């Protein structure tokens, strides 16, 4: 019976879409290993003119972001992409851990989540690639000379077009074993069979990169010497001792001493402009348990709209984050977190909000379309809770049409006032009034003329 898979978080697996210098497109897979940082294969982003990553759930876009190549190592075929702006949904994640594999006469159960060509599906809104959860085994003694791993998974049906391999787009997917990333899918060699994928192994990366590459890998949690990705149970025989080791059928397991893991919590990042997000490094909390954070603003009060209760991630880290806004009170904030399961709490941690520069609208008219000067998007999917430059662009266009957005104005936050204004635009444009901003609503925002009728207020503001 294979060891159960843990560690892979489906919401952190992303599709990577690259526009090459020659104008063509390339697609691959990636994994959000740290806030704002995506792990993928180097050849996926080679000669990239523009890059973008996206995450979907149930056919709905959760978030998308433009990227820059932060670092690329061609020899190991691994790259790191930096999000230009970190959406709120991408700031809540479980930091990934990396692991080594041992040279053993054995197989290691693994998994990966990506977006290959054979998962292309048709819909009324156009074709899309669905996710594929690859479950398989790595033979630990294969590929020693090349320094790669061979992952055998359930094979897809043969491609209708033999010139296009069904695994196109799976490159860049992180391969997991026992809560750790052991490598990245980088190739499919047809001679090895349809169900075989080549993996660049993580325990070889640090030895095959320069100082800049090593620094980049360290920044996402990879160290030169990695702990083996292995089950907690070991096939070894030990003597029964007072330490509490139990021997049964030649398999020994020891219970750790009754000492709680120390709570660790610190805040990372800085607020210099609207749209940025402060994140956290944390550990030691009850996995999946509730926690409460106390936040005290510079005025000694809890800021309005702060969520004080959340659920910890599966690895004991926290989902805590703080979106920067020009409406934030300037000064020093204090945060303390309580694990509601164990009733332990952290010390007070501080962060400071300075003069956060707001978004500025710079309108231009180009090709019958209006632009707010912040984003040129025409199809970004926005909903309540969305943040970033695309929201600010929509707010600028709403202001041009005469709508008031409340005290925040153009702050990059898709709140109630922004949603009500979008509903008014949809109603006037005879579209379904749902308060969501998609391609059709973007077209209205960029083409509509301002309504000089002062009675034209968002539906939610009417008497």
Order of alpha helices (4+ residues) and beta strands (2+ residues): beta-beta-beta-beta-beta-beta-alpha-beta-beta-beta-beta-beta-beta-beta-beta-alpha-beta-beta-beta-beta-beta-beta-beta-beta-beta-beta-beta-beta-alpha-alpha-alpha
